[in-house]
Amino acid sequence: MSEITPPHPGPAAAVPAPPFHDVSFTEHPSYNEIIYQTHRLFGKKPCMPQVVACDKALRDKHVVFIVRTGFGKTLAFWMPLIWHRKGITFLISPLQSLSDQHDHSKELGVLGIKSIHLTSKNISDKTFKDISQGEYGVIITSPEVINTEPHFEDLWKSPRFCKRVNRIIFDEAHCISEWGDFRPDYKLLCKLIHICRNAKFFLLSATMPALVLSECMRLLQLPRDTEVIHQSNNCPNISIDIRRIKFPQKSLFDLAFLIPFGLMEQSPPPSKFMAFLKSKQLCEKAACFLQARLPTALKKKVVWVHADMSQEFVRAALKALKEGMIWGICCTDVAGMGIDIPNIELIVHYQAAKSLCILFQRFGRGARDMNLTARAILFAEPRHFTDVQEKRKRDAEVHALRKKKGKAQALPESDEIVPRKRLRKDTLPIRGLQSTAPFSPSLLA
């Protein structure tokens, strides 16, 4: 792709920053202008898919943006705010850790847009009064808060407020379909398109195959003219390895390679890793197993995080991993999406995932810095491998054949099978008597 020259002369840093201004959707900027202003304000030069997504959003279109992990989805939904700062944007995120990242986004600080991460802890009458008065340009929250908080019902009843909502962003939008069963509030968000009639939806995900995409569009009731920008989710700097679980699964001994035996304080550190497990209990057990392989002074180099732990601890653990204070974490989905740690060298997924969407989201935590490389290893149960499945199929066929032969040998020579006659209690033979006549006391005389 040839480089697009900025519409202004000279290097981007040397051009004085013009004052902010809103651009109406009828006078949207050109591709060159989008690239130039994004680079000038955010210090990042957007790629063409990001530019196209921004352009479609400024043209008053619903947008679905599907690109690989680490591509820069967050930048894509902040870019339209350069030209369209007025109004209210809702950002719906599945995880609090993701919401915290967005709330502290430097792009919002550059644009001077005030945001709030709305949780059950900071909900109050004053907070919603500020929201209704337009104090916040970006409101970050979860599906559960939107559907269960009574204050939102009051907001939706205000035509003035609903008219000001001009954009609704769904981060990790595949969760609308994938998580709808155990988080039913996702499926209730279809009401937003009818309440906030001026708002345009912006869906982002790295894993949204055709079936998931159609399900998300159906649940949100998006129109057919929705713009879908779909790029490959291939990560060329991540190598994928699939291994069979060799040891008993409860022993977790297949994970022992993460902490080499005999590691001491003066030893070089192992590869920085994230190990994903299916349950909270298994997550804790895996971390304890790896800690047991370390000397006492190094046991805290491996920790576990899951949804039952406080957000403060999860944030502290992920920050420690990012800064190299710890070597690895054993985790569940609480760290499975959107965690931006650039230098994870090793991703391990223990036991097969429920879907490819979940698996590739977790693999995407590796080597977010495209100048680095990472390994992603899936440890799958033996039953998922073809040779084991074929062997079980052969064994079942042999067992069925033997069972069939056994039944054939047990059949009588005559084609007619005579059912056994069940005798009544009063016709049972007594002491060798051959007669089966009804019992009479005279027989004993």
VOPA-268417 format. One line per 5 residues: their letters; for each residue x, y, z of N, C-alpha, C. Coordinates in pm, whole numbers, plus 50000, padded with zeros to 5 digits. Layout:
BEGIN
a	X Y Z X Y Z X Y Z; ...
END
This chain:
BEGIN
mseit	50085 49882 50000 50000 50000 50000 50089 50124 50000; 50066 50213 49906 50147 50333 49898 50113 50428 50011; 50213 50502 50054 50193 50593 50165 50110 50713 50120; 50014 50752 50203 49927 50864 50170 49987 50991 50228; 50012 51089 50145 50075 51212 50188 49976 51300 50262
pphpg	50014 51356 50379 49924 51446 50451 49891 51568 50367; 49773 51625 50385 49732 51737 50303 49803 51867 50338; 49883 51869 50445 49955 51989 50484 50104 51968 50462; 50181 52069 50424 50324 52054 50400 50400 52038 50531; 50523 51982 50517 50611 51972 50631 50578 51852 50718
paaav	50667 51820 50815 50643 51707 50905 50525 51732 50995; 50461 51622 51038 50338 51634 51115 50361 51709 51245; 50476 51686 51311 50500 51747 51440 50520 51897 51428; 50561 51947 51311 50592 52088 51295 50469 52172 51265; 50358 52107 51233 50238 52181 51197 50166 52225 51323
pappf	50136 52355 51340 50067 52399 51462 49928 52338 51471; 49886 52307 51592 49758 52240 51612 49645 52340 51599; 49556 52321 51502 49441 52410 51490 49343 52384 51602; 49256 52480 51633 49157 52456 51738 49061 52346 51698; 49005 52279 51800 48908 52173 51773 48784 52231 51708
hdvsf	48725 52155 51622 48599 52195 51561 48521 52069 51527; 48392 52081 51527 48306 51970 51489 48284 51972 51339; 48284 51855 51280 48257 51843 51138 48126 51768 51122; 48034 51825 51054 47904 51759 51037 47920 51640 50945; 47823 51549 50948 47831 51428 50869 47815 51457 50720
tehps	47766 51575 50685 47756 51610 50543 47887 51668 50490; 47977 51709 50582 48106 51765 50544 48216 51684 50611; 48219 51557 50586 48315 51470 50651 48454 51490 50590; 48559 51462 50667 48695 51482 50617 48734 51374 50517; 48836 51405 50439 48890 51308 50343 48978 51206 50417
yneii	49015 51099 50345 49104 50999 50404 49236 51063 50447; 49290 51150 50364 49416 51216 50398 49404 51298 50526; 49292 51367 50539 49270 51449 50658 49256 51362 50782; 49188 51249 50769 49173 51157 50884 49309 51106 50929; 49392 51067 50834 49525 51016 50868 49609 51125 50933
yqthr	49604 51242 50876 49687 51351 50925 49648 51393 51067; 49520 51418 51090 49475 51466 51221 49493 51359 51329; 49471 51233 51294 49492 51125 51391 49638 51117 51433; 49726 51125 51335 49869 51118 51365 49914 51240 51445; 49860 51356 51412 49900 51480 51479 49854 51482 51624
lfgkk	49731 51437 51650 49675 51446 51784 49710 51327 51872; 49703 51207 51817 49724 51087 51897 49865 51031 51886; 49944 51082 51791 50079 51030 51774 50084 50893 51710; 49973 50851 51650 49967 50719 51586 49916 50737 51444; 49984 50675 51351 49940 50683 51212 49847 50566 51183
pcmpq	49720 50593 51157 49625 50482 51138 49647 50411 51005; 49612 50283 51003 49617 50206 50879 49483 50224 50806; 49478 50176 50683 49362 50203 50600 49231 50146 50657; 49226 50022 50713 49099 49976 50772 49048 50068 50882; 49138 50122 50964 49096 50215 51069 49040 50344 51008
vvacd	49104 50391 50901 49057 50512 50834 48919 50490 50773; 48900 50375 50710 48771 50344 50648 48662 50335 50755; 48693 50270 50869 48594 50258 50977 48556 50396 51030; 48655 50484 51047 48627 50620 51092 48542 50695 50991; 48575 50680 50864 48500 50749 50759 48355 50704 50757
kalrd	48331 50573 50769 48193 50523 50767 48115 50572 50888; 48183 50580 51003 48115 50630 51123 48076 50776 51106; 48164 50855 51045 48135 50997 51022 48029 51017 50914; 48005 50916 50833 47901 50921 50730 47766 50872 50783; 47757 50860 50916 47630 50823 50979 47588 50681 50945
khvvf	47683 50587 50954 47658 50446 50925 47680 50362 51051; 47601 50256 51062 47634 50152 51160 47757 50077 51107; 47854 50048 51196 47981 49989 51154 48012 49866 51237; 48055 49759 51169 48110 49640 51236 48256 49629 51192; 48347 49633 51289 48491 49638 51261 48556 49511 51316
ivrtg	48598 49421 51226 48653 49291 51268 48797 49284 51220; 48891 49289 51314 49033 49281 51284 49102 49198 51392; 49224 49158 51365 49295 49070 51457 49326 49141 51589; 49361 49062 51690 49400 49117 51820 49528 49198 51804; 49535 49308 51876 49652 49394 51869 49655 49486 51749
fgktl	49548 49488 51670 49547 49567 51547 49524 49716 51575; 49450 49747 51681 49421 49886 51712 49274 49919 51700; 49189 49831 51754 49045 49857 51747 49007 49979 51830; 49074 49995 51945 49041 50107 52033 49063 50240 51963; 49173 50254 51891 49200 50377 51817 49090 50405 51716
afwmp	49038 50299 51653 48937 50316 51548 48809 50380 51603; 48768 50346 51726 48643 50407 51774 48665 50540 51846; 48792 50577 51875 48817 50712 51926 48836 50813 51814; 48879 50769 51697 48911 50861 51588 48795 50952 51548; 48671 50903 51535 48561 50994 51495 48539 51110 51591
liwhr	48582 51094 51717 48561 51200 51815 48645 51324 51786; 48748 51310 51702 48827 51427 51664 48737 51532 51597; 48643 51485 51515 48556 51575 51441 48416 51587 51501; 48385 51497 51590 48247 51494 51638 48247 51478 51790; 48287 51586 51859 48302 51578 52004 48172 51604 52078
kgitf	48078 51668 52017 47951 51693 52084 47867 51566 52085; 47774 51562 52177 47690 51444 52189 47745 51350 52295; 47677 51239 52312 47711 51141 52416 47738 51006 52350; 47847 50945 52391 47884 50812 52341 47875 50711 52455; 47806 50601 52432 47805 50489 52527 47904 50384 52479
lispl	47989 50337 52569 48083 50230 52540 48049 50113 52631; 48000 50004 52571 47957 49885 52647 48066 49779 52638; 48118 49741 52753 48232 49650 52759 48198 49530 52847; 48247 49410 52813 48211 49291 52891 48288 49276 53022; 48405 49338 53033 48491 49318 53150 48529 49452 53212
qslsd	48536 49454 53345 48573 49578 53414 48716 49619 53384; 48804 49521 53366 48944 49554 53337 48954 49629 53203; 48873 49588 53106 48870 49659 52977 48812 49799 52994; 48707 49810 53072 48646 49940 53094 48742 50037 53161; 48821 49986 53256 48920 50072 53321 49022 50124 53221
qhdhs	49065 50037 53130 49161 50081 53028 49102 50193 52943; 48978 50178 52901 48915 50280 52818 48895 50411 52895; 48861 50400 53023 48835 50519 53104 48962 50603 53120; 49077 50537 53119 49205 50608 53133 49274 50626 52998; 49199 50619 52892 49257 50633 52758 49315 50772 52738
kelgv	49437 50777 52687 49503 50907 52666 49438 50983 52551; 49372 50910 52458 49306 50978 52347 49195 51071 52397; 49120 51026 52499 49015 51111 52554 49075 51233 52623; 49189 51214 52688 49255 51326 52752 49303 51429 52651; 49356 51383 52538 49402 51475 52434 49285 51556 52379
lgiks	49170 51491 52362 49054 51560 52306 48978 51642 52409; 49015 51628 52536 48946 51702 52639 48805 51654 52666; 48780 51525 52640 48647 51468 52661 48644 51398 52797; 48546 51432 52877 48533 51374 53010 48457 51242 53001; 48508 51140 53069 48444 51008 53066 48420 50959 53207
ihlts	48332 50860 53218 48304 50797 53347 48286 50648 53324; 48349 50569 53412 48328 50424 53412 48219 50395 53515; 48100 50368 53469 47984 50355 53555 47974 50211 53606; 47989 50194 53736 47977 50062 53800 47878 50072 53916; 47851 49959 53977 47759 49958 54091 47814 50036 54209
knisd	47947 50057 54212 48009 50126 54325 47994 50278 54319; 47988 50334 54199 47983 50480 54190 47846 50533 54143; 47746 50447 54141 47612 50491 54101 47549 50572 54214; 47500 50689 54180 47433 50774 54277 47340 50869 54202; 47255 50937 54277 47166 51035 54215 47245 51147 54150
ktfkd	47352 51190 54216 47434 51298 54161 47502 51256 54031; 47551 51133 54029 47618 51083 53907 47523 51087 53789; 47402 51039 53808 47307 51037 53696 47252 51176 53664; 47253 51264 53762 47216 51402 53732 47319 51466 53640; 47449 51438 53670 47556 51488 53584 47547 51429 53444
isqge	47515 51300 53436 47502 51234 53306 47388 51296 53225; 47276 51317 53290 47160 51374 53220 47186 51516 53172; 47272 51588 53242 47305 51725 53203 47420 51733 53103; 47469 51618 53058 47575 51615 52957 47713 51644 53011; 47735 51613 53140 47867 51637 53200 47973 51546 53140
ygvii	47933 51427 53098 48028 51329 53044 48001 51306 52896; 48108 51309 52817 48095 51283 52675 48097 51136 52642; 48164 51055 52728 48173 50911 52707 48132 50841 52836; 48036 50750 52826 47989 50674 52941 48024 50527 52917; 48109 50473 53003 48158 50335 52988 48088 50250 53093
tspev	48025 50142 53050 47950 50060 53144 47933 49919 53089; 47854 49837 53159 47831 49697 53121 47684 49676 53088; 47649 49567 53021 47508 49539 52991 47421 49527 53116; 47478 49471 53223 47400 49451 53344 47360 49584 53407; 47451 49682 53408 47419 49812 53467 47311 49882 53386
intep	47321 49875 53254 47221 49940 53169 47083 49881 53189; 47073 49751 53205 46943 49685 53211 46883 49678 53351; 46965 49691 53455 46913 49672 53591 46909 49801 53672; 46980 49904 53630 46985 50027 53708 46860 50113 53681; 46778 50140 53783 46655 50218 53762 46680 50359 53708
hfedl	46795 50418 53739 46824 50553 53690 46824 50559 53537; 46864 50448 53474 46865 50448 53328 46724 50456 53271; 46628 50398 53341 46490 50407 53294 46444 50552 53289; 46489 50631 53387 46454 50773 53386 46522 50845 53270; 46647 50806 53240 46717 50869 53128 46649 50837 52995
wkspr	46608 50710 52979 46547 50670 52852 46413 50739 52830; 46350 50786 52939 46222 50855 52926 46239 51002 52886; 46365 51047 52882 46392 51186 52847 46425 51197 52698; 46335 51249 52615 46365 51264 52472 46488 51350 52446; 46508 51449 52531 46623 51538 52513 46754 51463 52530
fckrv	46760 51376 52632 46883 51299 52654 46904 51197 52542; 46800 51123 52507 46812 51019 52403 46856 51079 52269; 46812 51201 52244 46849 51266 52118 46996 51299 52114; 47055 51323 52230 47198 51360 52237 47289 51239 52225; 47237 51119 52247 47319 50998 52233 47338 50971 52084
nriif	47460 50990 52036 47484 50976 51892 47566 50853 51854; 47622 50781 51955 47701 50663 51920 47699 50564 52035; 47684 50436 52002 47689 50327 52100 47792 50227 52051; 47897 50209 52130 48010 50122 52093 48002 49993 52172; 48018 49881 52104 48023 49750 52169 48164 49695 52153
deahc	48242 49702 52260 48375 49643 52257 48363 49492 52279; 48447 49415 52207 48438 49268 52211 48294 49225 52183; 48245 49267 52067 48103 49250 52035 48062 49105 52017; 48156 49014 51995 48118 48873 51981 48053 48820 52109; 48075 48889 52223 48015 48846 52349 47862 48856 52344
isewg	47809 48939 52257 47663 48949 52243 47604 48813 52208; 47673 48740 52124 47629 48606 52085 47687 48498 52175; 47817 48505 52202 47887 48399 52275 47847 48394 52422; 47821 48509 52483 47794 48514 52626 47647 48536 52657; 47562 48537 52556 47421 48567 52578 47349 48468 52666
dfrpd	47399 48344 52676 47331 48243 52757 47351 48266 52906; 47476 48293 52948 47499 48311 53091 47504 48459 53132; 47495 48549 53033 47478 48692 53063 47362 48743 52976; 47240 48709 53017 47123 48738 52933 47100 48886 52908; 47162 48973 52988 47144 49117 52966 47197 49162 52831
ykllc	47290 49085 52775 47339 49118 52641 47226 49113 52539; 47137 49015 52554 47030 48999 52456 46920 49103 52470; 46922 49177 52581 46821 49280 52603 46863 49416 52549; 46985 49424 52496 47035 49552 52447 46973 49593 52314; 46890 49505 52257 46824 49539 52130 46733 49660 52145
klihi	46694 49689 52268 46604 49804 52291 46672 49937 52261; 46806 49942 52266 46877 50069 52252 46856 50131 52114; 46844 50047 52012 46830 50102 51877 46694 50171 51859; 46598 50137 51944 46466 50199 51938 46456 50318 52035; 46534 50313 52143 46531 50423 52241 46614 50541 52191
crnak	46739 50512 52150 46830 50618 52102 46829 50614 51949; 46729 50675 51891 46708 50664 51747 46814 50737 51666; 46881 50834 51725 46985 50907 51652 47120 50838 51660; 47133 50740 51747 47263 50676 51771 47297 50576 51662; 47424 50570 51628 47477 50470 51537 47566 50373 51615
fflls	47554 50245 51581 47627 50142 51653 47764 50120 51590; 47861 50089 51677 47998 50060 51633 48039 49932 51705; 48043 49819 51634 48078 49690 51693 48221 49654 51658; 48297 49608 51758 48437 49573 51736 48467 49436 51794; 48545 49358 51720 48585 49226 51769 48698 49172 51682
atmpa	48775 49081 51740 48877 49012 51664 48830 48875 51617; 48721 48827 51676 48673 48692 51646 48523 48697 51624; 48484 48718 51500 48342 48721 51468 48318 48653 51334; 48316 48519 51333 48285 48447 51209 48143 48476 51163; 48110 48429 51044 47984 48466 50980 47863 48435 51068
lvlse	47863 48319 51134 47748 48281 51216 47732 48376 51335; 47844 48409 51400 47840 48500 51515 47800 48640 51470; 47853 48683 51355 47819 48815 51302 47670 48828 51276; 47613 48730 51207 47469 48736 51176 47385 48732 51304; 47430 48656 51404 47356 48649 51530 47361 48783 51604
cmrll	47477 48847 51603 47490 48977 51670 47402 49082 51602; 47403 49083 51470 47322 49180 51397 47173 49155 51419; 47136 49027 51432 46995 48994 51457 46952 49039 51596; 47038 49012 51696 47003 49046 51833 46995 49197 51855; 47083 49272 51787 47081 49417 51802 46987 49483 51703
qlprd	46930 49404 51611 46835 49453 51510 46898 49560 51421; 47021 49534 51379 47091 49627 51290 47037 49612 51148; 47030 49721 51072 46977 49714 50935 47075 49646 50840; 47026 49610 50723 47108 49537 50626 47219 49623 50566; 47203 49755 50568 47305 49842 50509 47419 49873 50606
tevih	47427 49797 50717 47539 49813 50811 47671 49784 50740; 47769 49872 50762 47901 49856 50700 47984 49756 50779; 48027 49649 50714 48109 49547 50778 48250 49554 50720; 48348 49584 50804 48489 49589 50764 48556 49469 50827; 48590 49371 50745 48637 49242 50795 48777 49214 50743
qsnnc	48873 49212 50832 49011 49179 50799 49047 49043 50858; 49154 48984 50808 49200 48856 50862 49244 48873 51007; 49215 48773 51090 49262 48778 51228 49390 48698 51248; 49461 48672 51141 49588 48601 51149 49693 48688 51216; 49766 48631 51311 49876 48700 51379 50005 48630 51338
pnisi	50078 48682 51240 50196 48612 51189 50310 48599 51289; 50309 48677 51395 50418 48669 51493 50384 48575 51609; 50273 48502 51598 50236 48404 51701 50232 48266 51637; 50314 48175 51685 50313 48037 51636 50224 47951 51726; 50144 47866 51663 50046 47787 51736 50090 47641 51740
dirri	50083 47582 51859 50120 47442 51880 50007 47373 51954; 49968 47255 51906 49862 47176 51971 49924 47048 52024; 49909 47025 52153 49969 46909 52218 49862 46828 52290; 49886 46699 52296 49795 46609 52367 49832 46607 52516; 49732 46613 52602 49757 46603 52745 49804 46461 52775
kfpqk	49924 46448 52830 49985 46317 52854 49959 46266 52995; 49960 46355 53091 49948 46316 53231 49802 46328 53276; 49767 46268 53389 49631 46286 53440 49595 46435 53450; 49477 46471 53402 49444 46612 53390 49443 46684 53524; 49400 46616 53628 49395 46681 53759 49535 46707 53816
slfdl	49636 46636 53767 49771 46658 53816 49833 46786 53763; 49786 46831 53644 49836 46954 53579 49985 46946 53548; 50040 46825 53544 50185 46812 53525 50228 46851 53384; 50135 46858 53289 50171 46904 53156 50215 47050 53155; 50180 47124 53261 50218 47266 53270 50352 47286 53339
aflip	50417 47178 53379 50540 47190 53457 50651 47263 53380; 50649 47257 53246 50756 47320 53168 50757 47472 53183; 50648 47530 53231 50643 47676 53248 50743 47723 53353; 50765 47640 53454 50865 47670 53559 50966 47556 53559; 51080 47573 53492 51180 47465 53486 51223 47422 53625
fglme	51251 47294 53637 51293 47238 53767 51428 47295 53808; 51442 47327 53934 51568 47376 53986 51591 47524 53968; 51488 47600 53936 51502 47744 53916 51537 47811 54048; 51641 47893 54048 51686 47962 54169 51680 48113 54147; 51708 48188 54255 51700 48335 54248 51797 48391 54145
qsppp	51914 48330 54132 52013 48381 54038 51994 48328 53896; 51896 48241 53878 51871 48184 53745 51804 48288 53656; 51824 48280 53524 51752 48369 53433 51602 48338 53440; 51519 48439 53430 51374 48416 53443 51321 48335 53326; 51214 48258 53348 51151 48184 53237 51075 48280 53147
skfma	51022 48228 53038 50943 48309 52946 50819 48364 53017; 50789 48490 52994 50670 48551 53054 50547 48484 52994; 50457 48435 53081 50347 48352 53031 50213 48392 53090; 50109 48351 53018 49971 48354 53067 49913 48215 53042; 49864 48151 53147 49804 48017 53135 49654 48030 53160
flksk	49573 47991 53062 49428 48001 53072 49369 47865 53108; 49280 47865 53208 49215 47743 53252 49064 47763 53257; 48990 47653 53258 48845 47659 53240 48771 47709 53363; 48821 47678 53482 48747 47710 53604 48835 47785 53703; 48770 47848 53798 48844 47921 53902 48925 47825 53988
qlcek	48864 47710 54021 48934 47614 54106 49059 47561 54037; 49047 47529 53908 49162 47478 53834 49268 47587 53819; 49224 47710 53806 49315 47823 53795 49401 47834 53921; 49338 47829 54036 49412 47838 54162 49504 47717 54181; 49453 47600 54144 49533 47478 54160 49657 47482 54072
aacfl	49643 47534 53950 49757 47543 53858 49863 47638 53912; 49819 47752 53965 49915 47847 54020 49989 47788 54141; 49917 47717 54227 49980 47654 54344 50079 47546 54299; 50044 47472 54195 50133 47370 54142 50264 47431 54092; 50253 47543 54020 50373 47608 53968 50453 47675 54080
qarlp	50384 47731 54179 50454 47791 54292 50533 47687 54370; 50480 47565 54378 50548 47458 54451 50680 47420 54386; 50700 47455 54259 50824 47424 54189 50929 47534 54207; 50894 47637 54283 50985 47749 54305 51033 47753 54449; 51152 47808 54473 51194 47829 54612 51105 47934 54679
talkk	51108 47937 54809 51017 48024 54886 51026 48170 54843; 51144 48218 54816 51163 48359 54782 51102 48396 54647; 51073 48297 54563 51024 48324 54428 50878 48283 54407; 50814 48232 54511 50678 48180 54493 50580 48286 54446; 50602 48411 54484 50510 48517 54444 50529 48562 54299
kvvwv	50622 48498 54228 50643 48532 54087 50533 48475 53997; 50451 48385 54054 50338 48329 53981 50212 48352 54065; 50109 48410 54004 49984 48438 54076 49866 48390 53992; 49748 48390 54053 49628 48356 53978 49529 48472 53986; 49450 48488 53883 49345 48591 53882 49219 48530 53819
hadms	49104 48561 53878 48975 48521 53821 48868 48616 53870; 48744 48592 53830 48636 48688 53851 48599 48708 53997; 48632 48614 54085 48598 48628 54227 48693 48721 54302; 48800 48762 54237 48900 48846 54303 48868 48993 54277; 48912 49078 54365 48880 49220 54355 48946 49280 54230
qefvr	48880 49383 54177 48936 49451 54060 49070 49515 54091; 49087 49559 54213 49215 49619 54251 49328 49517 54240; 49300 49393 54287 49404 49289 54280 49432 49251 54135; 49326 49237 54054 49344 49200 53914 49426 49307 53842; 49393 49434 53863 49469 49542 53800 49615 49540 53844
aalka	49638 49517 53975 49775 49515 54027 49853 49397 53969; 49789 49281 53956 49857 49163 53902 49894 49183 53755; 49801 49238 53677 49829 49261 53535 49935 49369 53517; 49934 49469 53602 50037 49572 53596 50174 49514 53630; 50178 49427 53732 50304 49363 53770 50356 49274 53658
lkegm	50265 49205 53589 50306 49123 53475 50361 49209 53362; 50296 49321 53337 50339 49410 53230 50477 49469 53259; 50502 49502 53385 50629 49564 53423 50738 49463 53453; 50707 49334 53445 50808 49231 53468 50833 49198 53613; 50745 49242 53704 50762 49213 53846 50728 49068 53877
iwgic	50639 49008 53798 50609 48866 53812 50634 48799 53677; 50640 48666 53679 50674 48591 53558 50552 48544 53481; 50444 48518 53552 50328 48464 53482 50205 48462 53570; 50089 48445 53504 49963 48435 53576 49883 48317 53522; 49807 48256 53612 49708 48155 53573 49573 48224 53585
ctdva	49494 48221 53479 49377 48307 53476 49261 48242 53401; 49146 48307 53412 49026 48270 53338 48997 48383 53238; 48871 48397 53198 48835 48499 53100 48853 48641 53149; 48876 48658 53279 48895 48793 53332 49015 48861 53267; 49109 48782 53214 49225 48837 53145 49230 48788 53001
gmgid	49116 48742 52949 49116 48679 52818 49091 48769 52701; 49054 48897 52727 49023 48987 52616 49076 49126 52646; 49134 49187 52544 49167 49328 52550 49282 49367 52641; 49343 49273 52711 49453 49306 52800 49575 49341 52715; 49621 49463 52727 49726 49513 52638 49862 49508 52706
ipnie	49922 49389 52709 50058 49371 52759 50143 49331 52639; 50238 49415 52598 50301 49396 52467 50396 49278 52456; 50450 49228 52568 50562 49135 52558 50537 48998 52620; 50415 48947 52612 50388 48810 52658 50450 48713 52558; 50537 48626 52606 50610 48534 52518 50542 48399 52500
livhy	50458 48361 52596 50402 48227 52594 50257 48230 52644; 50167 48177 52561 50027 48163 52598 49994 48015 52602; 49940 47969 52712 49903 47828 52727 49755 47819 52756; 49686 47734 52680 49544 47708 52705 49531 47561 52743; 49492 47537 52868 49483 47399 52919 49340 47348 52903
qaaks	49326 47242 52827 49199 47179 52789 49133 47259 52676; 49065 47187 52589 49007 47249 52470 48904 47354 52507; 48901 47464 52430 48809 47573 52455 48670 47539 52402; 48569 47611 52452 48432 47587 52407 48410 47631 52263; 48485 47731 52218 48470 47780 52082 48602 47837 52033
lcilf	48615 47848 51901 48735 47906 51843 48746 48055 51877; 48633 48122 51894 48636 48262 51933 48709 48280 52065; 48675 48198 52163 48741 48206 52294 48889 48174 52282; 48922 48070 52206 49061 48026 52193 49147 48135 52130; 49102 48193 52020 49185 48291 51950 49188 48425 52023
qrfgr	49085 48457 52101 49094 48575 52186 49206 48559 52287; 49217 48440 52345 49320 48416 52447 49459 48406 52383; 49469 48340 52270 49597 48336 52200 49644 48477 52161; 49548 48564 52136 49582 48700 52094 49645 48785 52201; 49656 48733 52325 49726 48809 52430 49876 48807 52408
gardm	49925 48719 52324 50069 48705 52304 50125 48807 52207; 50245 48856 52235 50322 48942 52144 50236 49050 52080; 50175 49133 52163 50097 49245 52109 50188 49343 52034; 50313 49347 52075 50413 49424 52000 50452 49342 51878; 50423 49393 51759 50446 49318 51637 50593 49294 51608
nltar	50683 49360 51681 50826 49337 51664 50873 49217 51745; 50786 49161 51827 50819 49044 51909 50746 48922 51857; 50785 48806 51906 50719 48680 51870 50672 48610 51996; 50574 48522 51978 50521 48446 52092 50479 48308 52045; 50467 48217 52142 50415 48083 52116 50281 48067 52186
ailfa	50187 48004 52119 50056 47975 52177 50037 47824 52174; 50016 47764 52291 50008 47617 52302 49871 47578 52356; 49805 47490 52284 49679 47433 52330 49705 47291 52377; 49678 47264 52504 49682 47127 52557 49540 47072 52553; 49518 46977 52463 49383 46922 52443 49373 46780 52498
eprhf	49254 46745 52541 49228 46610 52591 49245 46509 52478; 49291 46386 52509 49314 46285 52405 49191 46256 52319; 49071 46270 52375 48950 46235 52299 48928 46324 52177; 48996 46438 52171 48978 46529 52058 49067 46495 51939; 49159 46401 51954 49252 46369 51847 49196 46258 51758
tdvqe	49228 46265 51629 49169 46176 51529 49202 46030 51556; 49328 45998 51591 49367 45859 51612 49290 45797 51728; 49266 45876 51833 49190 45825 51948 49044 45804 51908; 48988 45896 51833 48849 45883 51789 48831 45762 51698; 48928 45739 51607 48921 45623 51518 48934 45492 51595
krkrd	49022 45490 51695 49038 45369 51775 48911 45338 51853; 48848 45442 51909 48723 45421 51981 48613 45373 51888; 48614 45422 51766 48514 45379 51668 48534 45231 51633; 48661 45191 51613 48690 45049 51582 48653 44959 51700; 48686 45003 51820 48652 44924 51939 48501 44908 51953
aevha	48428 45013 51922 48282 45005 51931 48226 44910 51827; 48284 44910 51707 48238 44819 51602 48266 44674 51639; 48386 44648 51695 48421 44512 51737 48328 44466 51849; 48302 44555 51943 48213 44520 52055 48072 44489 52004; 48023 44569 51909 47889 44545 51854 47883 44413 51779
lrkkk	47991 44381 51705 47996 44254 51631 47995 44135 51725; 48075 44142 51832 48079 44032 51929 47944 44014 51997; 47881 44123 52028 47751 44117 52092 47647 44052 52001; 47659 44086 51871 47566 44029 51773 47588 43879 51759; 47715 43836 51755 47745 43693 51744 47698 43617 51866
gkaqa	47714 43678 51984 47671 43612 52108 47520 43590 52110; 47445 43684 52059 47299 43669 52053 47259 43561 51955; 47332 43550 51843 47298 43451 51742 47321 43310 51796; 47427 43287 51874 47455 43154 51929 47353 43116 52035; 47295 43210 52103 47200 43181 52210 47060 43150 52159
lpesd	47031 43172 52032 46898 43147 51976 46873 42997 51960; 46746 42945 51978 46715 42802 51955 46717 42770 51807; 46725 42634 51776 46731 42593 51636 46601 42627 51564; 46489 42615 51633 46360 42645 51570 46347 42795 51549; 46282 42830 51440 46259 42972 51414 46158 43030 51511
eivpr	46076 42941 51567 45973 42990 51658 46027 42992 51800; 46017 43104 51863 46064 43118 52000 45945 43102 52093; 45952 42996 52176 45841 42967 52265 45862 43040 52395; 45772 43126 52434 45788 43199 52561 45773 43107 52680; 45847 43132 52785 45838 43051 52906 45707 43083 52977
krlrk	45641 42972 53022 45513 42988 53087 45534 43007 53236; 45477 43114 53287 45493 43144 53429 45382 43074 53508; 45424 42996 53608 45327 42920 53688 45270 43005 53801; 45142 42981 53827 45080 43047 53940 45124 42978 54070; 45114 43051 54181 45159 42996 54307 45080 42869 54346
dtlpi	44952 42868 54307 44869 42753 54348 44884 42634 54255; 44970 42644 54154 44994 42530 54065 45137 42482 54071; 45216 42534 54169 45355 42492 54179 45363 42345 54221; 45455 42263 54163 45471 42123 54206 45525 42116 54348; 45478 42014 54423 45519 42002 54563 45587 41869 54583
rglqs	45710 41874 54637 45788 41756 54673 45793 41655 54562; 45829 41704 54442 45851 41613 54332 45727 41567 54262; 45607 41610 54306 45485 41571 54236 45487 41624 54095; 45449 41543 54000 45451 41580 53859 45328 41659 53818; 45222 41644 53894 45098 41709 53856 45107 41858 53885
tapfs	45046 41935 53800 45039 42079 53821 44896 42122 53846; 44818 42026 53899 44679 42056 53929 44672 42154 54046; 44563 42220 54059 44549 42314 54172 44573 42245 54303; 44635 42315 54396 44670 42257 54525 44545 42224 54604; 44549 42099 54668 44439 42057 54752 44495 41990 54876
pslla	44438 42014 54993 44489 41949 55116 44484 41801 55110; 44398 41743 55027 44389 41597 55020 44514 41534 54963; 44596 41616 54890 44719 41562 54834 44819 41529 54941; 44806 41589 55056 44901 41563 55165 44853 41456 55259; 44733 41404 55239 44678 41302 55329 44751 41172 55315
END
